[in-house]
Amino acid sequence: ENTTNSLAMIQPTLLSYSFDGPPQPALLDCQSVQPNTILLLDTFFHVVVFHGETIAAWREQGYHEQEEHAAFRSLLEAPQADAQMIMDSRFPVPRYIVCDQHKSE
């Protein structure tokens, strides 16, 4: 494996997506879990997209399907696209998991 993949095995990467700007690196800490963010965790063998409680509720209510909420739709799509890029470039292909705060996988 290359250096980047080897580092992901040792120390997973966590990105936080929010309306506040572009994705930001986040600490592997419980304080990174916020209701209004989406987290992308890359552990090399798993790629996890975690939706905070508020984001998950808005998605379940279908806000991303409404034209006036295009920014929310973009926020939902960004970590999925990044996760797909990770999975496309890696062998073996990591397990892809999507989950919501306070819910099971």
Residue pairs with C-beta under 8 A, 6 or more apart in sequence:
1 9
5 44
5 90
8 42
8 43
8 44
9 43
9 44
9 45
11 28
12 28
12 41
12 42
12 43
12 44
13 25
13 41
13 42
14 25
14 26
14 27
14 28
14 32
14 39
14 40
14 41
14 42
15 23
15 24
15 25
15 26
15 39
15 40
15 79
15 82
16 23
16 24
16 25
16 26
16 32
16 34
16 37
16 38
16 39
17 23
17 37
17 38
17 39
17 40
17 75
17 78
17 79
18 24
18 34
18 36
18 37
18 38
18 75
19 36
19 71
19 75
23 40
23 78
23 79
23 82
26 32
26 39
32 39
33 39
33 50
33 52
33 101
34 52
35 52
35 53
35 54
35 55
35 101
36 52
36 54
36 55
37 52
37 55
38 49
38 50
38 51
38 52
38 55
38 75
38 76
38 78
38 79
39 48
39 49
39 50
39 52
39 79
40 47
40 48
40 49
40 50
40 79
40 82
40 83
41 47
41 48
41 50
42 86
42 94
43 94
44 90
44 94
45 92
45 94
45 95
46 94
46 95
46 96
46 97
47 83
47 86
47 87
47 94
47 95
47 96
47 97
48 97
48 98
48 99
49 79
49 80
49 83
49 96
49 97
49 98
49 99
50 99
50 100
50 101
51 59
51 98
51 99
51 100
51 101
52 101
53 100
53 101
53 102
55 75
55 76
56 100
56 101
56 103
58 64
58 72
59 76
63 69
63 72
64 72
64 73
64 76
65 73
83 96
86 94
87 93
87 94
87 96
97 105
99 105
